[in-house]
Amino acid sequence: MTSIDLNADLGEGMGTDEQLLEIVSSASIACGGHAGDTGTIRQVLSTCKGRGIRAGAHPGYADPARFGRFRLVLPMDQLLGQIRAQMLLIRSVADEVGTELAYVKLHGALANQTAEELAFAVGVFGTIQAMSPRMAVLALDNSEQVRAAKAVGLPLIREAYADRAYTAGGMLVSRSEAGAVIDEEKAVIARCVRLAQRGEIVAIDGTVLASSARSICLHGDTPGAVDLARAVRLALESEGVTIAAQEPEDAAA
């Protein structure tokens, strides 16, 4: 039977966390960079523990005014310090709550930069590996994130996006470009079902991309996010697809 993970970025102040946690199987939790604080982290982690939802860290550039969606130019050691601080914060709250952090997923501009720049991604993931050697990376499939995770020895969960357009090269279309965000429900559902059943994503120019992603991101800050996420889950289940957290690939695979 086909199965796939549904993940959402949570703890970002959108007011939809509780509802999305009734739908998804994994939760990527903002940990004080682009959004989030001790209170929001604790709330989401506690709900994940109670409902058996896989929890992960969602660090980004420490730039809440712009929601972590702009690349900051700063020394690498300063950036890595930001990431360490966010990881230490969420890990300390997870220890307090008594739950495990299963993976890390980078946010916004930090995610896009690591998807495009291998050396940069190796530096970021190397820092995470030094802190948590067994933590998986939720990585954009067919990107430099995948290669970097393997290079530093972190387990891997390949991800695709339900509501974001792709370039013919397999990267996400910049949010500054028209059509970058897909908000038409039927279109989002169709791409999720096609990915789950056929391992394909159609790029913005019509190119058909092969994908091994087994986790689909449903953005919590998309207008109508809860209704859209619920519709996606119902559509997948009606096609015989089971919604469940997926086991990571071994780094050596």
C-alpha positions as CSV (number, residue, x, y, z in Angstrom):
1,M,0.0,0.0,0.0
2,T,1.3,3.5,-0.9
3,S,2.0,5.8,2.0
4,I,3.2,9.4,2.3
5,D,4.0,11.9,5.1
6,L,2.2,15.2,5.3
7,N,4.2,17.9,7.1
8,A,3.4,21.4,8.1
9,D,5.6,24.3,9.4
10,L,4.1,25.2,12.7
11,G,4.7,27.6,15.7
12,E,4.8,30.5,13.3
13,G,2.0,32.6,14.9
14,M,-0.6,31.8,12.2
15,G,-3.3,30.6,14.7
16,T,-3.9,27.3,12.8
17,D,-1.5,25.0,14.6
18,E,-4.1,23.0,16.5
19,Q,-6.2,22.4,13.4
20,L,-3.3,21.4,11.2
21,L,-2.1,19.0,13.9
22,E,-5.3,17.1,13.4
23,I,-4.3,16.6,9.7
24,V,-0.6,16.2,9.4
25,S,1.8,13.4,10.4
26,S,4.9,15.5,11.0
27,A,5.3,19.0,12.4
28,S,8.3,21.3,11.7
29,I,8.4,23.7,14.6
30,A,9.8,27.2,14.4
31,C,12.5,27.6,17.0
32,G,13.2,31.3,17.6
33,G,14.8,32.4,14.3
34,H,12.1,33.6,11.8
35,A,9.4,32.9,14.4
36,G,8.6,31.1,17.6
37,D,9.6,31.2,21.2
38,T,9.7,28.9,24.2
39,G,6.0,29.1,24.7
40,T,5.0,28.3,21.2
41,I,7.6,25.5,20.9
42,R,6.3,23.9,24.2
43,Q,2.7,24.1,23.0
44,V,3.3,22.4,19.6
45,L,5.6,19.8,21.1
46,S,3.1,18.9,23.8
47,T,0.4,18.4,21.2
48,C,2.7,16.3,19.0
49,K,3.5,14.1,22.0
50,G,-0.1,13.6,22.9
51,R,-1.2,12.8,19.3
52,G,1.8,10.7,18.2
53,I,2.9,13.2,15.6
54,R,6.5,13.3,14.5
55,A,8.2,16.5,15.6
56,G,11.1,18.3,14.0
57,A,13.1,21.6,14.3
58,H,12.5,24.4,11.8
59,P,15.4,26.8,12.1
60,G,16.0,29.8,9.7
61,Y,17.7,33.1,9.4
62,A,17.2,35.0,12.6
63,D,15.2,37.7,10.9
64,P,11.6,37.7,12.2
65,A,10.8,41.1,10.7
66,R,11.0,39.5,7.3
67,F,9.9,36.0,8.4
68,G,13.3,34.6,7.4
69,R,12.5,34.9,3.7
70,F,15.5,37.1,2.7
71,R,19.1,35.9,2.5
72,L,21.2,37.6,5.1
73,V,24.8,38.4,4.3
74,L,26.8,37.6,7.4
75,P,29.9,35.7,8.5
76,M,29.4,31.9,8.4
77,D,30.3,31.5,12.0
78,Q,27.6,34.0,13.0
79,L,25.0,32.2,10.9
80,L,26.0,28.8,12.4
81,G,25.8,30.4,15.8
82,Q,22.2,31.4,15.1
83,I,21.4,27.8,14.0
84,R,23.0,26.4,17.1
85,A,21.0,28.7,19.4
86,Q,17.8,27.7,17.7
87,M,18.6,24.0,17.9
88,L,19.6,24.3,21.6
89,L,16.3,26.1,22.4
90,I,14.0,23.6,20.8
91,R,16.0,20.7,22.2
92,S,15.8,22.0,25.7
93,V,12.0,22.4,25.4
94,A,11.7,18.9,23.9
95,D,13.7,17.5,26.9
96,E,11.3,19.4,29.2
97,V,8.2,18.0,27.5
98,G,9.7,14.6,27.3
99,T,9.5,14.1,23.5
100,E,12.0,13.4,20.7
101,L,13.0,15.7,17.8
102,A,13.2,13.4,14.8
103,Y,14.4,15.7,12.1
104,V,15.4,19.2,11.1
105,K,13.9,21.2,8.2
106,L,15.4,24.5,7.2
107,H,13.1,27.5,6.7
108,G,12.7,30.1,3.9
109,A,15.8,31.7,2.5
110,L,18.1,29.4,4.5
111,A,16.4,26.4,2.9
112,N,16.6,27.9,-0.6
113,Q,20.3,28.7,-0.2
114,T,21.2,25.3,1.0
115,A,19.2,23.7,-1.8
116,E,21.3,25.6,-4.3
117,E,24.8,25.8,-2.8
118,L,26.5,22.5,-1.8
119,A,29.4,24.0,0.2
120,F,27.0,26.2,2.1
121,A,24.7,23.3,2.8
122,V,27.5,21.1,4.0
123,G,28.5,23.8,6.5
124,V,25.0,24.1,7.9
125,F,24.3,20.4,8.0
126,G,27.7,19.7,9.5
127,T,26.9,22.0,12.4
128,I,23.6,20.1,13.0
129,Q,25.3,16.8,12.7
130,A,27.9,17.8,15.3
131,M,25.0,18.6,17.7
132,S,22.6,15.7,16.9
133,P,24.3,12.9,14.9
134,R,21.2,10.8,14.5
135,M,18.8,13.6,13.5
136,A,17.3,13.2,10.0
137,V,17.1,16.1,7.5
138,L,13.8,16.8,5.8
139,A,15.4,17.9,2.5
140,L,14.1,19.2,-0.8
141,D,14.4,16.2,-3.2
142,N,16.9,16.5,-6.0
143,S,18.6,19.5,-4.4
144,E,22.0,20.2,-2.8
145,Q,20.4,19.6,0.5
146,V,20.2,15.9,-0.3
147,R,23.9,15.7,-1.3
148,A,25.0,17.7,1.7
149,A,23.0,15.5,4.2
150,K,24.6,12.4,2.7
151,A,28.1,14.1,2.8
152,V,27.9,14.8,6.5
153,G,26.2,11.5,7.4
154,L,22.7,12.6,8.4
155,P,19.7,10.4,7.6
156,L,17.4,11.8,4.9
157,I,13.7,12.3,4.3
158,R,13.0,13.6,0.8
159,E,10.4,16.4,0.6
160,A,8.2,18.0,-2.0
161,Y,5.9,21.1,-1.8
162,A,2.1,20.9,-2.4
163,D,1.6,24.6,-3.0
164,R,4.9,25.8,-4.5
165,A,5.8,25.9,-8.2
166,Y,9.0,24.3,-9.4
167,T,11.5,25.3,-12.0
168,A,12.5,22.9,-14.8
169,G,15.7,22.3,-12.8
170,G,13.7,21.1,-9.8
171,M,14.1,24.1,-7.5
172,L,11.3,26.2,-6.1
173,V,10.2,29.2,-8.1
174,S,11.1,32.4,-6.2
175,R,8.1,33.9,-4.3
176,S,8.9,37.2,-6.1
177,E,7.7,35.6,-9.4
178,A,4.1,35.2,-10.6
179,G,2.7,31.8,-10.0
180,A,5.2,30.8,-7.4
181,V,2.5,29.9,-4.9
182,I,-0.3,27.6,-6.0
183,D,-3.5,28.3,-4.1
184,E,-6.1,26.6,-6.3
185,E,-7.4,23.6,-4.4
186,K,-7.9,21.3,-7.3
187,A,-4.4,22.0,-8.7
188,V,-2.8,21.3,-5.3
189,I,-4.7,18.1,-4.8
190,A,-3.8,16.9,-8.3
191,R,-0.1,17.4,-7.8
192,C,-0.1,15.7,-4.4
193,V,-1.9,12.6,-5.7
194,R,0.4,12.5,-8.8
195,L,3.5,12.7,-6.5
196,A,2.2,10.0,-4.1
197,Q,1.1,7.6,-6.9
198,R,3.6,8.3,-9.7
199,G,6.6,10.0,-8.2
200,E,6.2,13.0,-10.5
201,I,5.9,16.8,-10.2
202,V,5.0,19.1,-13.1
203,A,7.2,22.2,-13.3
204,I,5.9,25.7,-14.0
205,D,6.9,25.3,-17.7
206,G,5.3,21.9,-18.0
207,T,8.4,19.8,-17.6
208,V,7.7,16.5,-15.8
209,L,10.2,16.0,-12.9
210,A,10.8,12.6,-11.3
211,S,10.7,12.8,-7.5
212,S,11.5,10.3,-4.8
213,A,9.9,12.6,-2.1
214,R,7.8,10.8,0.4
215,S,6.9,13.8,2.5
216,I,4.7,16.7,1.3
217,C,4.9,20.1,2.9
218,L,1.6,22.0,3.5
219,H,2.4,25.5,4.4
220,G,0.7,26.8,7.5
221,D,0.8,30.4,6.4
222,T,-1.0,29.9,3.1
223,P,-4.5,31.5,3.0
224,G,-7.0,28.8,3.7
225,A,-4.2,26.4,4.9
226,V,-6.4,24.2,7.1
227,D,-9.2,23.6,4.5
228,L,-6.5,23.0,1.9
229,A,-4.6,20.5,4.1
230,R,-7.8,18.7,5.0
231,A,-8.8,18.5,1.3
232,V,-5.4,17.1,0.4
233,R,-5.5,14.4,3.1
234,L,-9.0,13.4,2.1
235,A,-8.1,13.2,-1.6
236,L,-5.0,11.1,-0.9
237,E,-6.9,8.7,1.4
238,S,-9.7,8.3,-1.1
239,E,-7.0,7.2,-3.6
240,G,-5.8,4.5,-1.1
241,V,-2.8,6.5,0.1
242,T,-2.0,6.1,3.8
243,I,-0.8,9.2,5.6
244,A,2.1,8.3,7.9
245,A,5.5,9.6,8.9
246,Q,8.2,7.9,6.7
247,E,11.3,6.2,7.9
248,P,14.5,8.1,6.9
249,E,17.0,6.8,4.4
250,D,20.3,5.8,5.8
251,A,23.0,8.4,4.9
252,A,25.0,5.7,3.1
253,A,22.1,4.7,0.9
